[in-house]
Amino acid sequence: MVYGSHVAVFGCKGCRKCISVCGENAIFYSCGRVQIDMQKCNSCGQCVSHCPNKALLLMD
């Protein structure tokens, strides 16, 4: 876990590959893109490393 960090979504193409790698079930699909439930997200970065479109970023 990275304290003080969060995952941001920019330019999601809707492939949903990140959803299956999230162990916290913090990612959901809505309105044509993925969204992050920050109450569940532990900022592990698995979704970031699996996004083929580089649409997810781990921010400080």
Summary of the structure (lengths in Angstrom):
residues: 60
radius of gyration: 10.2
end to end distance: 12.4
largest distance: 29.0
contacts: 146
relative contact order: 0.39
helix: 17%
strand: 27%
